[in-house]
Amino acid sequence: MAEIKCPNCCNCYHETTEKFDSDVSPNGSMVRLRDPWRKWGWCSFGDGEDGRDTPVAETDCTLASDMLCPGCGSPLAPSGRLIIIEEQDPEATESEEGNKRELVALMVAEGKSWKEMLKESGMSFKVLSSLIKENQ
């Protein structure tokens, strides 16, 4: 499952379900209100004034146009598509960190300047600085 980002407030109140299909227009069965908002009794889409509570809203009867952010009330899929934030695999994240460390070690060994290292690595100054300190 992946988080769904509101295009207006950029918060992630929902996640995809096993029924999510990025090739078709989204409906209520493809998303699920996440905790803690679900536990707090929030309505899945909007403020609940439309009379649909969570069990009714999270079905294929709820169209993309009716899917509103419960935080700000804006449409979740104004273009007909949801903004999906893929969950990162922890092993892949560890691998990326290892690659960054290796790259920094190589650039330091080559005697590259800060400017060159920032440009080649694409890292922020803060991240690059901390990796260089680890390397020393």
C-alpha positions in Angstrom: 0.0 0.0 0.0 1.1 3.5 -0.7 0.2 6.9 0.7 -2.1 9.3 -1.2 -1.1 12.9 -1.1 -3.7 15.7 -1.2 -2.7 18.0 -4.2 -3.8 21.1 -2.2 -2.6 20.7 1.4 0.0 18.0 0.7 -1.1 15.9 3.7 -1.5 12.2 3.4 -4.7 11.1 5.1 -5.4 8.1 2.8 -3.6 5.0 1.5 -4.3 2.7 -1.4 -6.0 -0.6 -1.0 -5.5 -3.9 -2.9 -8.2 -2.7 -5.4 -6.1 0.4 -6.5 -5.4 0.4 -10.2 -3.5 3.4 -11.6 -4.8 2.7 -15.1 -8.4 3.5 -14.2 -10.2 6.5 -12.7 -10.1 6.1 -8.9 -13.1 5.4 -6.8 -13.7 5.0 -3.0 -12.8 1.3 -2.9 -9.3 2.1 -4.0 -8.4 4.2 -0.9 -8.6 3.8 2.8 -8.6 6.5 5.5 -5.4 6.0 7.6 -5.0 5.9 11.3 -5.2 7.9 13.5 -7.9 9.8 11.6 -9.9 6.6 11.1 -9.8 5.8 14.8 -10.8 9.4 15.6 -14.0 8.9 13.5 -13.2 11.2 10.6 -15.2 10.8 7.5 -13.1 9.4 4.6 -13.9 12.2 2.2 -14.7 15.7 3.3 -16.6 16.7 6.4 -19.3 14.1 6.3 -22.1 16.5 5.5 -23.0 14.5 2.5 -24.3 11.7 4.8 -21.7 9.1 3.7 -19.8 7.6 6.6 -16.5 5.7 6.1 -17.9 2.2 5.3 -20.2 3.6 2.6 -17.7 6.1 1.3 -14.9 3.5 0.8 -16.8 1.6 -1.9 -16.8 1.7 -5.7 -20.0 3.8 -5.6 -17.9 6.9 -4.6 -16.6 8.5 -7.7 -13.3 10.4 -8.0 -15.2 13.7 -8.1 -16.7 12.9 -4.7 -13.3 12.1 -3.1 -12.4 15.1 -1.0 -9.5 15.6 1.4 -10.9 15.4 5.0 -8.3 18.0 6.1 -8.9 20.8 3.6 -11.9 19.7 1.6 -10.2 19.9 -1.8 -10.6 17.2 -4.4 -8.1 14.3 -4.1 -8.1 13.6 -7.8 -8.9 16.9 -9.6 -7.2 15.6 -12.8 -8.8 12.2 -12.5 -5.6 10.7 -10.9 -4.4 10.4 -7.4 -1.0 11.5 -6.3 0.7 8.3 -5.0 3.7 8.3 -2.7 5.4 5.0 -3.0 6.6 3.4 0.2 10.3 2.9 0.2 11.8 -0.5 0.8 14.0 -0.3 3.9 16.7 -2.4 2.3 16.7 -0.1 -0.8 17.1 2.9 1.5 20.1 1.3 3.2 21.6 0.4 -0.1 21.2 4.0 -1.3 22.9 5.3 1.9 25.7 2.8 1.2 26.0 4.1 -2.4 26.2 7.7 -1.2 28.9 6.9 1.4 30.9 5.1 -1.3 30.5 8.0 -3.8 31.6 10.5 -1.2 34.6 8.4 -0.2 35.7 8.1 -3.8 35.3 11.9 -4.4 37.3 12.7 -1.3 40.0 10.2 -2.3 40.2 12.0 -5.7 40.6 15.3 -4.0 37.5 16.9 -5.5 36.4 20.4 -4.4 33.2 21.0 -2.4 31.7 22.5 -5.5 32.5 19.5 -7.6 31.2 17.1 -5.0 27.9 19.0 -4.6 27.4 19.1 -8.3 28.3 15.5 -9.0 26.4 14.0 -6.1 23.2 16.0 -6.2 23.2 16.0 -2.4 22.5 18.9 -0.2 25.4 20.6 1.6 24.2 19.3 4.9 24.1 15.7 3.8 27.4 15.9 1.9 29.1 17.5 4.9 27.9 14.8 7.3 29.1 12.0 4.9 32.5 13.7 4.6 32.8 13.9 8.4 32.0 10.2 8.6 34.7 9.6 6.0 37.5 11.4 7.9 
